[in-house]
Amino acid sequence: MRTLVWSFLALFVTAAAQLVVVLFTGSVALLGDTIHNFADALTAVPVGIAFALGRRAASRRFTYGLGRAEDLAGVVVVLIIAGSAALAGYEAVRRLIEPRPVTGLWVVAAAGVIGFLGNELVARWRITVGRQIGSAALVADGLHARTDGFTSLAVVLGALGVALGFPMADPIIGLVITAAILLVLRDAAKEVFRRLMDAVDPATVDLVEQTARSVDGVRAARDVRVRWIGHSLRAELAVAVDPALTVTAAHHLAHQVEHRLTQRVPRMTAAVVHTEPALGAEGAHELVGPG
């Protein structure tokens, strides 16, 4: 939450400084970058709300808690990015149709550098903390900010083009920035869609299987399912054990598997472990199957 607050302030100050330059210079490329930086600052709001909701304890209605609020926040972030792309593109096209002179080119270039530095600071902040707490949303937001830093450098190229006698360089760079925002939008939408569909890294599933099989008494691990709830992982799996084990012994073994999973699988906070006999489990499944 501290990272979100401070990164929000850093980007907001960066965008506000750029907006002042836009008002005095009329650079549409810088305007596009400014709009995007304001949008980036605002993405901290839904993510922060989601983090706050995720802290609430599970209830009889929300038995898994409210960690999935992060996924909804991701949808809001995607919509904000889409809106910034639409606005930046509109302004760039309008300036192509109705050209206007750009003044204070060195100031515009300096504002572009400020945009790059502000975004890079926020990117390092969010990526570092996101990896520490296991928040894919925060890491993605940090990578997004890093990409935006390079679009800020494109503003410098636009100012250079105008200074060299090519006035259309400014709105053209504005369109390039719009295209860059659309690329970020595509990646962000893909990530959010995967989270909404409970996608996980296949390597995590492999690690769950290997870790479960490493527990003494487990002969096999199968039917592994893993899902994100907020920035924590939960797993469900079946382990094959000695058919001669008592219910108490099998129950104890299941807890051993759960403990080892939470210790060795990054961001794993809970696992539901079903024990079944190594021989004859298929027949038991048929007896309790549908119908």
C-alpha positions as CSV (number, residue, x, y, z in Angstrom):
1,M,0.0,0.0,0.0
2,R,2.9,2.4,0.7
3,T,4.3,1.6,-2.7
4,L,1.0,2.4,-4.4
5,V,0.7,5.7,-2.5
6,W,4.2,6.9,-3.2
7,S,4.2,5.8,-6.8
8,F,0.8,7.5,-7.3
9,L,2.2,10.7,-6.0
10,A,5.4,10.4,-8.1
11,L,3.5,9.8,-11.3
12,F,0.9,12.5,-10.5
13,V,3.6,15.1,-9.9
14,T,5.4,14.0,-13.1
15,A,2.2,14.3,-15.2
16,A,1.3,17.6,-13.6
17,A,4.7,19.1,-14.5
18,Q,4.3,17.8,-18.1
19,L,0.8,19.3,-18.3
20,V,2.1,22.8,-17.5
21,V,4.6,22.4,-20.3
22,V,1.8,21.2,-22.7
23,L,-0.2,24.3,-21.9
24,F,2.6,26.6,-22.8
25,T,4.1,24.7,-25.8
26,G,1.1,23.0,-27.5
27,S,3.0,19.7,-28.0
28,V,0.5,17.0,-28.9
29,A,3.2,14.3,-28.4
30,L,3.8,15.5,-24.9
31,L,0.1,15.7,-24.3
32,G,-0.3,12.1,-25.2
33,D,2.5,11.1,-22.8
34,T,0.9,13.4,-20.1
35,I,-2.5,11.7,-20.5
36,H,-0.9,8.3,-20.2
37,N,1.1,9.3,-17.1
38,F,-2.1,10.6,-15.4
39,A,-3.8,7.3,-16.4
40,D,-0.9,5.4,-14.9
41,A,-1.2,7.3,-11.6
42,L,-4.9,6.5,-11.5
43,T,-4.3,2.7,-11.9
44,A,-2.9,2.8,-8.4
45,V,-6.4,3.6,-7.1
46,P,-8.3,0.4,-8.1
47,V,-5.3,-1.8,-7.2
48,G,-5.1,-0.1,-3.7
49,I,-8.8,-0.7,-3.2
50,A,-8.4,-4.3,-4.1
51,F,-5.5,-4.7,-1.7
52,A,-7.6,-3.2,1.1
53,L,-10.5,-5.6,0.3
54,G,-8.2,-8.5,0.1
55,R,-7.2,-8.0,3.8
56,R,-10.7,-8.7,4.9
57,A,-11.3,-12.1,6.6
58,A,-13.3,-14.8,4.9
59,S,-17.0,-15.0,5.8
60,R,-19.9,-17.3,5.4
61,R,-20.8,-15.5,2.2
62,F,-17.3,-15.0,0.8
63,T,-15.7,-18.2,2.0
64,Y,-12.4,-17.6,0.1
65,G,-12.2,-13.9,1.2
66,L,-12.1,-11.0,-1.2
67,G,-8.7,-11.6,-2.8
68,R,-10.3,-11.9,-6.2
69,A,-10.9,-8.1,-6.0
70,E,-7.4,-7.8,-7.5
71,D,-8.7,-9.4,-10.7
72,L,-11.6,-6.9,-10.9
73,A,-9.0,-4.1,-10.3
74,G,-7.1,-5.5,-13.3
75,V,-10.2,-5.0,-15.5
76,V,-10.5,-1.4,-14.3
77,V,-6.8,-0.8,-15.1
78,V,-7.3,-2.2,-18.6
79,L,-10.3,0.2,-19.1
80,I,-8.2,3.2,-17.9
81,I,-5.4,2.3,-20.3
82,A,-7.9,1.9,-23.2
83,G,-9.3,5.3,-22.4
84,S,-5.9,7.0,-22.3
85,A,-5.1,5.4,-25.7
86,A,-8.3,6.7,-27.2
87,L,-7.8,10.2,-25.9
88,A,-4.1,10.4,-27.0
89,G,-5.0,9.0,-30.5
90,Y,-7.8,11.5,-30.9
91,E,-5.6,14.5,-30.0
92,A,-2.8,13.3,-32.4
93,V,-5.2,12.8,-35.3
94,R,-6.8,16.2,-34.6
95,R,-3.4,17.9,-34.7
96,L,-2.6,16.2,-38.0
97,I,-5.8,17.6,-39.5
98,E,-5.4,21.0,-37.8
99,P,-1.6,21.6,-37.5
100,R,-0.4,24.1,-34.8
101,P,3.1,25.3,-34.1
102,V,5.0,23.8,-31.2
103,T,7.0,26.3,-29.1
104,G,9.6,25.8,-26.4
105,L,11.1,22.7,-28.0
106,W,13.9,22.3,-25.4
107,V,11.3,22.6,-22.6
108,V,9.3,19.9,-24.4
109,A,12.3,17.6,-24.6
110,A,13.1,18.3,-20.9
111,A,9.5,17.3,-20.0
112,G,9.9,14.1,-21.9
113,V,13.1,13.3,-19.9
114,I,11.2,14.1,-16.7
115,G,8.5,11.7,-17.8
116,F,11.1,8.9,-18.4
117,L,12.7,9.4,-15.0
118,G,9.4,9.5,-13.2
119,N,8.2,6.3,-14.8
120,E,11.4,4.5,-14.3
121,L,11.4,5.3,-10.6
122,V,7.9,4.1,-10.2
123,A,8.6,1.0,-12.3
124,R,11.6,-0.1,-10.1
125,W,9.5,0.6,-7.0
126,R,6.4,-1.4,-8.1
127,I,8.4,-4.4,-9.6
128,T,10.6,-4.8,-6.6
129,V,7.8,-4.7,-4.1
130,G,5.5,-6.7,-6.3
131,R,8.0,-9.6,-6.5
132,Q,8.6,-9.4,-2.8
133,I,4.9,-9.9,-2.0
134,G,4.0,-12.0,-5.0
135,S,1.5,-9.6,-6.6
136,A,1.3,-10.1,-10.3
137,A,-0.9,-7.0,-10.6
138,L,1.8,-4.8,-9.0
139,V,4.6,-6.3,-11.1
140,A,2.6,-5.9,-14.3
141,D,1.8,-2.3,-13.3
142,G,5.5,-1.7,-12.8
143,L,6.4,-3.2,-16.2
144,H,3.7,-1.0,-17.7
145,A,5.3,2.1,-16.1
146,R,8.7,1.1,-17.5
147,T,7.2,0.9,-21.0
148,D,5.7,4.3,-20.5
149,G,9.1,5.7,-19.6
150,F,10.3,4.8,-23.1
151,T,7.3,6.4,-24.7
152,S,8.3,9.6,-22.8
153,L,11.6,9.4,-24.6
154,A,9.7,9.4,-27.9
155,V,8.6,12.9,-27.0
156,V,12.2,14.0,-27.1
157,L,12.4,12.6,-30.6
158,G,9.3,14.5,-31.6
159,A,10.8,17.8,-30.3
160,L,14.1,17.0,-32.2
161,G,12.1,16.4,-35.4
162,V,10.4,19.8,-35.1
163,A,13.7,21.5,-34.4
164,L,15.1,20.0,-37.6
165,G,12.3,21.5,-39.6
166,F,9.8,18.7,-39.7
167,P,6.7,20.1,-37.8
168,M,4.6,17.0,-38.4
169,A,7.0,15.0,-36.3
170,D,5.1,16.1,-33.1
171,P,1.7,14.6,-34.1
172,I,3.3,11.6,-35.7
173,I,5.2,10.8,-32.4
174,G,1.8,11.3,-30.7
175,L,0.4,8.5,-32.9
176,V,3.5,6.4,-32.1
177,I,2.8,6.9,-28.4
178,T,-0.8,5.9,-29.0
179,A,0.4,2.7,-30.7
180,A,2.7,2.0,-27.7
181,I,-0.2,2.4,-25.3
182,L,-2.2,-0.1,-27.4
183,L,0.6,-2.6,-27.1
184,V,0.6,-2.2,-23.4
185,L,-3.2,-2.5,-23.4
186,R,-2.9,-5.8,-25.3
187,D,-0.4,-7.3,-22.8
188,A,-2.4,-6.0,-19.8
189,A,-5.7,-7.4,-21.1
190,K,-4.1,-10.8,-21.8
191,E,-2.7,-11.0,-18.2
192,V,-6.0,-9.9,-16.7
193,F,-7.9,-12.4,-18.9
194,R,-5.6,-15.2,-17.7
195,R,-6.1,-14.3,-14.1
196,L,-9.9,-14.2,-14.5
197,M,-9.7,-17.7,-16.1
198,D,-7.5,-19.1,-13.2
199,A,-4.4,-19.5,-15.4
200,V,-1.1,-20.3,-13.6
201,D,2.4,-21.0,-14.8
202,P,2.6,-24.7,-15.7
203,A,6.0,-24.8,-13.9
204,T,4.1,-24.1,-10.7
205,V,1.9,-27.1,-11.3
206,D,5.0,-29.2,-11.9
207,L,6.5,-27.9,-8.7
208,V,3.3,-28.8,-6.7
209,E,3.4,-32.4,-8.1
210,Q,7.1,-32.8,-7.4
211,T,6.8,-31.4,-3.9
212,A,3.9,-33.6,-3.0
213,R,5.7,-36.8,-4.3
214,S,8.7,-35.9,-2.2
215,V,6.8,-36.5,1.1
216,D,7.5,-39.9,2.6
217,G,4.5,-42.2,2.2
218,V,3.1,-40.5,-1.0
219,R,3.3,-42.8,-4.0
220,A,1.8,-40.4,-6.6
221,A,0.2,-37.0,-7.0
222,R,-2.5,-36.3,-9.5
223,D,-5.5,-34.1,-10.3
224,V,-3.5,-31.0,-9.4
225,R,-5.4,-27.7,-9.6
226,V,-3.8,-24.4,-8.7
227,R,-5.4,-20.9,-8.7
228,W,-4.6,-17.4,-7.7
229,I,-6.7,-15.6,-5.1
230,G,-5.3,-12.1,-4.9
231,H,-1.6,-12.5,-4.8
232,S,-1.7,-15.9,-3.0
233,L,-1.9,-19.4,-4.5
234,R,-4.2,-22.2,-3.4
235,A,-4.0,-25.8,-4.6
236,E,-6.2,-28.9,-4.7
237,L,-4.7,-32.3,-5.4
238,A,-5.0,-36.0,-4.8
239,V,-2.2,-38.1,-3.4
240,A,-2.0,-41.9,-3.6
241,V,-1.0,-43.6,-0.3
242,D,-0.6,-47.1,1.1
243,P,-4.1,-48.8,1.2
244,A,-3.3,-50.2,4.6
245,L,-3.0,-46.7,6.3
246,T,-5.6,-45.9,8.9
247,V,-7.8,-42.8,8.4
248,T,-5.8,-41.0,11.1
249,A,-2.4,-41.8,9.4
250,A,-3.7,-40.7,6.0
251,H,-5.1,-37.5,7.5
252,H,-1.7,-36.8,9.1
253,L,0.1,-37.5,5.8
254,A,-2.3,-35.0,4.0
255,H,-1.3,-32.3,6.5
256,Q,2.4,-33.1,5.9
257,V,1.9,-32.6,2.1
258,E,0.0,-29.3,2.7
259,H,2.8,-28.0,5.0
260,R,5.5,-28.9,2.6
261,L,3.7,-27.2,-0.3
262,T,3.2,-24.0,1.6
263,Q,6.9,-24.1,2.5
264,R,8.4,-24.8,-0.9
265,V,6.0,-23.4,-3.5
266,P,6.3,-19.6,-3.7
267,R,3.1,-17.7,-2.6
268,M,1.3,-20.9,-1.8
269,T,-0.8,-20.3,1.3
270,A,-3.2,-23.3,1.4
271,A,-3.8,-26.7,-0.1
272,V,-6.6,-29.1,0.0
273,V,-5.1,-32.6,-0.1
274,H,-7.3,-35.7,-0.9
275,T,-5.8,-39.0,0.0
276,E,-6.7,-42.2,-1.9
277,P,-5.4,-45.7,-1.9
278,A,-2.6,-46.4,-4.4
279,L,-4.6,-49.4,-5.6
280,G,-8.4,-49.6,-6.1
281,A,-9.1,-45.8,-6.1
282,E,-10.6,-46.0,-9.5
283,G,-13.3,-48.4,-8.3
284,A,-14.2,-46.2,-5.4
285,H,-14.5,-43.2,-7.7
286,E,-16.9,-45.2,-9.9
287,L,-19.1,-46.1,-6.9
288,V,-19.6,-42.5,-6.0
289,G,-19.7,-41.1,-9.5
290,P,-22.6,-39.3,-11.2
291,G,-25.9,-41.1,-10.8
